[in-house]
Amino acid sequence: MIFKKITFILILLSLSFISSSCMLTYLAKSGYSQMKILASREPINEVIANKNLTQITKEKLNLVIKVRDFCFNELKLKKTKNYSSFVQLKDNYVSYLLRVAPKYKLESYKWSFPIVGSFPYLGFFNKNDALDEEKKFIEKNYDTYVRGVTAFSTLGWFNDPVLSSMMRYDDSDLVDLIIHETIHTTLFIKNQASFNEKLATYLASVGTELFYKKLEGDNSPTIKKINLEHKDDKIFSKFITKEFSDLKSWYAQTKNINETSKKIRLKQINNKFILEIKPQLNTNKYDHFAQKELNNANLLPYKTYLSDLSDFEKLHIKLGSSFHKTLEFLKTLENVKNAEASLKQSINTL
């Protein structure tokens, strides 16, 4: 059944790219790698019973079982067989994402696929394949960014396993990840990847807090940690949303931009974070931003996941801080052309 399903999807995908042998090669490689991962799945209960497994891994897998049940029974997310199996990877990452952007424009290069729509990134199961594709865009004078990925969602097409790469997460981050990906399975709006990621980021943070309140109580150390991280998310989101707006205007209004002037402008964002934002933060969650040598491609993931999160918070508050009501409202945006704009408009009318 697994192989038939994968073959069917690959055929559908291939029809859209029949004129591109490169894309067909990419799809074939991706399909083969996906099959290898799925063929390696073992039921979590059997894996936990394995005497050779470390105690930490066993504890994390037991945590996955608990949060999975919480997703289905408490958060009322779509019931699937996701995260009921485990795969031991040979690498620290399951795949590698390539991001591409024009040199002097804050805009994602997008790849389009049938059924699921367009995405501002392209995934590779082999790092060298990602780097080879990156070189092609570098030669065309684009900004690029390749990063390793520890988890992914097939949006309900397959029964996604827990991956060994996910075992490196702190417990609360692992809970957040499982809820985030289960939200994607429940609600994913075609051609609006950024909106999907932001809604999953926000609702997963809400769901993670609800999970730990039930598991440990309202005043547990984990809840205190989560609350501090949520405060930092708000501070950083406000900062990066403003910086994106200002940088977009700078690119549009500045004449004769070159690499030197661009690097100076991007360095100003780093410096502002270090001098003004970092002292306000309660955790080290965003420390990496200070060391990052920015370009348009590695800035854009922050836009995808963290800009304008306040819109989701405003909606959530207006709906009585109810996870279920917020999710149900967001489902009403599935068929609108611009979900982000519709959300902003709805906040003012609710």
Legacy VTK file of the C-alpha trace (Angstrom):
# vtk DataFile Version 3.0
C-alpha trace
ASCII
DATASET POLYDATA
POINTS 350 float
0.000 0.000 0.000
2.823 2.392 0.889
4.641 1.880 -2.383
1.434 2.187 -4.454
0.572 5.446 -2.742
4.037 6.902 -3.284
4.060 5.829 -6.924
0.671 7.457 -7.498
1.833 10.761 -6.026
5.074 10.709 -8.026
3.113 10.176 -11.225
0.912 13.177 -10.442
3.936 15.301 -9.665
5.795 14.168 -12.743
2.966 15.182 -15.063
3.510 18.807 -14.094
7.205 18.705 -14.808
7.305 16.428 -17.830
9.369 19.003 -19.745
12.026 19.184 -17.043
14.341 16.183 -16.747
16.021 17.851 -13.754
12.743 18.029 -11.864
11.884 14.449 -12.797
15.266 13.347 -11.432
14.610 15.318 -8.254
11.174 13.723 -7.823
12.516 10.231 -8.443
15.314 10.680 -5.889
12.945 12.180 -3.335
10.414 9.404 -3.803
13.073 6.714 -3.434
14.484 8.325 -0.270
10.991 8.694 1.191
10.311 5.014 0.530
13.515 4.029 2.319
12.510 6.015 5.385
8.985 4.590 5.433
10.275 1.058 4.936
12.480 1.494 8.041
9.597 2.304 10.396
9.152 0.304 13.581
6.186 0.580 15.971
7.081 2.872 18.868
5.933 0.360 21.494
8.342 -2.245 20.100
11.169 0.286 19.968
10.582 1.319 23.590
10.813 -2.347 24.616
14.265 -2.584 23.030
16.818 -3.083 25.817
19.559 -1.379 23.783
17.700 1.914 23.644
18.973 4.679 25.921
16.747 5.695 28.831
16.566 9.261 27.481
15.287 8.047 24.109
12.708 5.814 25.791
11.476 8.753 27.854
11.189 10.965 24.795
9.275 8.305 22.859
6.892 7.875 25.792
6.453 11.664 25.736
5.592 11.475 22.025
2.856 8.925 22.806
1.386 11.269 25.426
1.431 14.373 23.236
0.053 12.442 20.276
-2.926 11.353 22.377
-3.304 14.938 23.614
-3.403 16.220 20.021
-6.225 13.865 19.088
-8.259 13.758 22.298
-7.825 17.238 23.786
-6.880 19.544 20.901
-9.190 17.643 18.521
-6.643 17.651 15.720
-7.040 15.244 12.824
-6.501 11.636 13.894
-3.807 9.860 11.904
-1.199 7.167 12.471
1.533 9.808 12.421
4.216 9.454 15.075
3.184 5.935 16.044
6.401 4.540 14.561
10.135 5.283 14.806
13.004 5.459 12.311
16.688 5.466 13.196
18.501 7.694 10.705
22.156 7.484 9.739
22.432 11.284 9.666
21.707 14.010 12.210
19.182 15.444 9.745
16.432 13.810 7.743
16.685 16.311 4.883
18.145 19.633 3.789
16.163 22.683 2.725
17.296 25.107 0.052
16.071 28.708 0.237
16.649 31.126 -2.643
16.023 34.874 -2.979
16.988 37.667 -5.378
20.092 39.597 -4.335
18.328 42.911 -3.902
14.733 41.973 -3.186
13.175 40.471 -0.068
11.157 37.833 -1.873
11.291 34.039 -1.859
11.982 32.061 -5.001
9.150 29.515 -5.133
8.810 25.990 -6.459
5.342 24.847 -7.502
3.852 21.384 -7.144
0.411 20.041 -8.025
-2.012 19.231 -5.211
-0.033 21.007 -2.462
0.804 24.224 -4.368
3.893 26.431 -4.153
6.627 26.414 -1.511
9.406 28.918 -0.699
11.913 26.101 -0.239
12.991 22.838 -1.836
13.881 19.786 0.238
16.599 17.221 -0.459
17.289 13.970 1.361
20.953 14.173 0.361
23.033 17.181 1.431
25.257 17.099 -1.653
22.173 17.277 -3.884
21.057 20.397 -2.004
24.514 21.961 -2.342
24.657 21.124 -6.057
21.300 22.817 -6.624
22.430 25.765 -4.525
25.470 26.276 -6.781
23.190 26.697 -9.792
21.408 29.601 -8.109
24.646 31.150 -6.863
25.860 31.180 -10.469
22.653 33.024 -11.388
23.462 35.662 -8.740
20.852 34.711 -6.135
21.194 34.685 -2.366
20.976 31.125 -1.059
20.701 29.244 2.213
20.887 25.507 2.947
20.033 24.112 6.361
19.523 20.682 7.882
16.023 19.621 8.917
15.272 17.298 11.831
11.582 16.691 11.049
8.987 17.180 8.342
5.338 16.552 7.560
3.886 14.840 4.502
0.565 16.601 5.265
-1.274 13.343 5.840
-0.189 11.571 2.659
1.851 9.048 4.659
2.081 7.922 8.281
4.993 10.104 9.352
7.376 8.443 11.818
9.227 9.866 14.781
12.830 10.302 13.620
15.993 9.786 15.629
16.973 13.343 14.656
14.026 14.580 16.732
15.435 12.996 19.888
17.932 15.876 20.258
15.111 18.304 21.081
14.415 19.443 24.635
11.199 17.842 25.874
9.037 20.954 25.537
10.457 21.650 22.060
9.675 18.062 21.043
6.091 18.504 22.250
5.839 21.760 20.292
7.191 20.041 17.180
4.683 17.172 17.305
1.776 19.589 17.791
3.101 21.889 15.035
3.290 19.077 12.484
-0.094 17.650 13.528
-1.636 21.076 12.959
-0.232 20.975 9.418
-1.996 17.642 8.883
-5.223 19.183 10.171
-5.081 22.478 8.269
-2.857 23.357 5.313
-3.913 26.043 2.837
-2.634 25.552 -0.699
-0.165 28.150 -2.030
0.101 29.947 1.324
3.085 28.250 2.956
4.091 31.252 5.063
0.614 31.606 6.550
0.509 27.863 7.267
3.812 27.970 9.102
2.881 30.989 11.198
-0.492 29.592 12.238
1.175 26.286 13.166
3.916 28.123 15.065
1.418 30.134 17.084
-1.108 27.355 17.762
1.640 24.885 18.637
2.915 27.275 21.298
-0.613 27.498 22.727
-1.061 23.729 22.536
2.292 23.058 24.209
1.333 25.240 27.154
-2.037 23.456 27.463
-0.290 20.075 27.352
2.108 20.886 30.172
-0.574 22.510 32.302
-2.482 19.244 32.174
0.633 17.128 32.676
2.423 19.123 35.382
0.090 21.863 36.621
-0.069 25.620 36.089
3.076 26.546 38.029
5.555 23.878 36.987
9.158 24.764 35.975
8.295 23.741 32.400
5.353 26.150 32.273
7.590 28.942 33.577
10.170 28.120 30.870
7.469 28.059 28.170
6.047 31.391 29.320
9.476 33.032 29.167
10.035 31.652 25.679
6.613 32.908 24.585
7.533 36.382 25.814
10.719 36.199 23.764
8.769 35.013 20.719
6.586 38.128 20.954
9.587 40.442 21.334
11.490 38.867 18.458
8.412 38.671 16.219
7.714 42.378 16.711
11.370 43.178 15.981
11.690 41.033 12.853
8.321 42.137 11.453
9.440 45.781 11.644
12.858 44.974 10.180
11.309 43.162 7.214
9.084 46.138 6.481
11.987 48.587 6.713
14.322 46.428 4.640
11.710 45.920 1.934
11.308 49.711 1.707
15.082 50.181 1.634
15.457 47.837 -1.330
12.623 49.592 -3.184
13.839 53.149 -2.543
17.648 52.906 -2.595
19.420 53.506 -5.884
22.651 51.847 -6.971
22.595 49.076 -4.355
25.643 46.821 -4.408
26.948 44.000 -2.227
28.877 46.379 0.018
25.931 48.665 0.768
23.691 45.635 1.211
26.039 44.006 3.739
26.219 47.242 5.712
22.425 47.492 5.776
21.981 43.868 6.866
24.663 44.260 9.530
22.580 47.093 10.977
19.830 44.539 11.659
22.303 42.321 13.537
23.564 45.268 15.556
20.079 46.444 16.467
19.258 42.971 17.717
22.427 42.809 19.827
22.120 46.302 21.301
18.350 46.768 21.647
16.552 43.422 21.510
18.831 40.848 23.125
18.914 42.707 26.490
15.108 42.430 26.615
15.053 38.654 26.146
14.570 36.181 28.964
16.124 33.105 27.336
18.870 32.230 24.856
16.361 31.062 22.235
17.404 33.710 19.690
21.104 34.015 20.500
21.995 32.481 17.139
20.617 35.533 15.332
23.463 37.708 16.627
26.110 35.516 14.941
24.285 34.980 11.657
25.745 36.641 8.556
22.500 37.735 7.008
21.406 37.550 3.395
17.920 37.638 1.896
17.638 33.853 1.742
18.496 33.152 5.378
16.364 36.073 6.595
13.223 34.840 4.895
12.638 31.807 7.193
12.086 34.282 10.030
9.439 35.948 7.895
7.856 32.579 7.150
7.633 31.429 10.752
7.705 34.482 13.004
6.551 37.728 11.372
3.084 39.061 12.270
2.464 36.426 14.962
0.594 39.137 16.855
-2.287 38.755 14.374
-2.857 35.189 15.568
-2.615 36.247 19.190
-5.210 38.997 18.658
-7.548 36.485 17.023
-6.992 33.986 19.827
-7.799 36.574 22.507
-10.917 37.760 20.658
-12.133 34.166 20.556
-11.822 33.776 24.324
-8.303 32.274 24.209
-9.854 29.030 22.995
-7.562 26.757 20.971
-10.546 25.039 19.344
-12.383 28.233 18.376
-9.186 29.739 16.960
-8.465 26.653 14.876
-12.045 26.442 13.625
-11.973 30.100 12.588
-8.685 29.629 10.730
-10.253 26.717 8.864
-12.766 29.186 7.390
-9.858 30.840 5.545
-9.015 27.690 3.558
-10.611 28.916 0.334
-9.697 32.614 0.410
-7.072 33.938 -1.956
-5.053 35.764 0.700
-5.519 34.227 4.145
-3.112 36.652 5.793
-5.042 39.712 4.586
-8.362 38.080 5.487
-7.097 37.390 8.998
-6.075 41.025 9.492
-9.482 42.192 8.257
-11.328 39.696 10.436
-9.531 40.827 13.580
-11.034 44.283 13.120
-14.572 43.008 12.580
-14.890 40.238 15.192
LINES 1 351
350 0 1 2 3 4 5 6 7 8 9 10 11 12 13 14 15 16 17 18 19 20 21 22 23 24 25 26 27 28 29 30 31 32 33 34 35 36 37 38 39 40 41 42 43 44 45 46 47 48 49 50 51 52 53 54 55 56 57 58 59 60 61 62 63 64 65 66 67 68 69 70 71 72 73 74 75 76 77 78 79 80 81 82 83 84 85 86 87 88 89 90 91 92 93 94 95 96 97 98 99 100 101 102 103 104 105 106 107 108 109 110 111 112 113 114 115 116 117 118 119 120 121 122 123 124 125 126 127 128 129 130 131 132 133 134 135 136 137 138 139 140 141 142 143 144 145 146 147 148 149 150 151 152 153 154 155 156 157 158 159 160 161 162 163 164 165 166 167 168 169 170 171 172 173 174 175 176 177 178 179 180 181 182 183 184 185 186 187 188 189 190 191 192 193 194 195 196 197 198 199 200 201 202 203 204 205 206 207 208 209 210 211 212 213 214 215 216 217 218 219 220 221 222 223 224 225 226 227 228 229 230 231 232 233 234 235 236 237 238 239 240 241 242 243 244 245 246 247 248 249 250 251 252 253 254 255 256 257 258 259 260 261 262 263 264 265 266 267 268 269 270 271 272 273 274 275 276 277 278 279 280 281 282 283 284 285 286 287 288 289 290 291 292 293 294 295 296 297 298 299 300 301 302 303 304 305 306 307 308 309 310 311 312 313 314 315 316 317 318 319 320 321 322 323 324 325 326 327 328 329 330 331 332 333 334 335 336 337 338 339 340 341 342 343 344 345 346 347 348 349
